[in-house]
């Protein structure tokens, strides 16, 4: 069972990185910071999906994991030939997994707590 703390931390970290990317992507001197934030977000989301799939046997995470790994294989080709389209695809994948994380956090946080959790 996925813990409440894990979901809160996952949601917080992904939210901070997406906000950082959103704020700094339009400012030219901070564009490198935005790209680094997006790449760190991708690594965190891959790690999150792998943990959910391997430890908790959460099947929808398997689809996201294969999608991210496929994008990592195609990314060098995409960045070389389709620069802006490749970045838009990465942003869309990050936002899609973040929205899925929000849904999972809502489900986990609505789950009734046992007596032993109320301490």
N, C-alpha and C positions, 0 to 999 in steps of 0.2 A: 504494500500500500504506500502510495506517495505521501510524504509528510507535508504538513502545512508550511513548515519553515522552509523546506526545499522549494516549494512553489512560490512563496513570497520572495525569497532571494532571487530565484530565476526571473520572476516578473520584474523585480526592481532593477537587476543588472541589465536585462534586455531593454527596459524602458529608458534607463539612463543613457545607454549606448545609442539607441534610436533617436533620443532627444538631442544628444551631442551631434549625431550625424545631421539631423534636421536643421540645427542651428548653424553649424559651421559649413555646410555644403555650399551655401550661396556666397560665402565670403571668400574671396580669392586667396588672401594670405593664410587662411585656415583650412584650405582644401585638403592638404595632406593629413591634418588632424581628422577630418571627416572620413577620409578613405581608411585611415588606420582604425577609427571607431567602427566602420562598417566591416572591416576584415576581422576585428576582434569579436564583433557581434556574430559573424558567421561561425567562427571557431567555437564560441560559447554555445550557439544553437546546435552545432554538430555534436558537441559533447553532451548537451542536454538530451538530444534525441537518442544518442547511443546509450546513455544511462537509463532512460525510460524504457528503451527496447530490451536491453540486456538484463537489467536488474528487476524491472517491474513487469516485463512482458507486455508492454503497452503497444499494441499493434499499429495504431496510426503513426506512432513515432518512427516505425520502420520505413514507411513511405517517405517521410521527410528526410530520414537519414540517407536513403538511396538517392533522393532528389539532390541533396546537398553534395553527396559524393560524386554524382554524375556531373554536377555543375563545376566541381573542383577539377575534374578531368578535362572538361570542355572550356574552362575559363581562359587558359592561355591563348587558345585559338580564337575565342570570342573577343578577347581584349585586343588582339592583334588586328582582326578584320572588322569587327563591329564594336568599337569602343563604347559609345554611349548606350547602345542597346544592351551590351553585356552588363554594364553597371545598372541599368534599369531592371534587368532580370534579377540581379543580386539583391537590389533594394526590394523588389516585389517578393522574392523568396523570404527575405528577412521580416517583412511586414506580415506575410502570411503565417510564418511560424510564430511570430509575436502574438497575432490574433488567436492562434490555436492555444498558445500558452495562457492567454487571458481566459479562454473558455475552460481550460483544464484547471486553472486556479480557482475559478468560480465553483466548479464541481467539487474540488477538494475542500475548499473553505466552507461549503454548504453541508458537507458530510457531518453527521452527528458525532459529537465527541463522546468517548467512553468516560466512565467514572475516573479511570486512572489518568486521563489526560487533563483533568480539571485540578491542577495543583499550581 
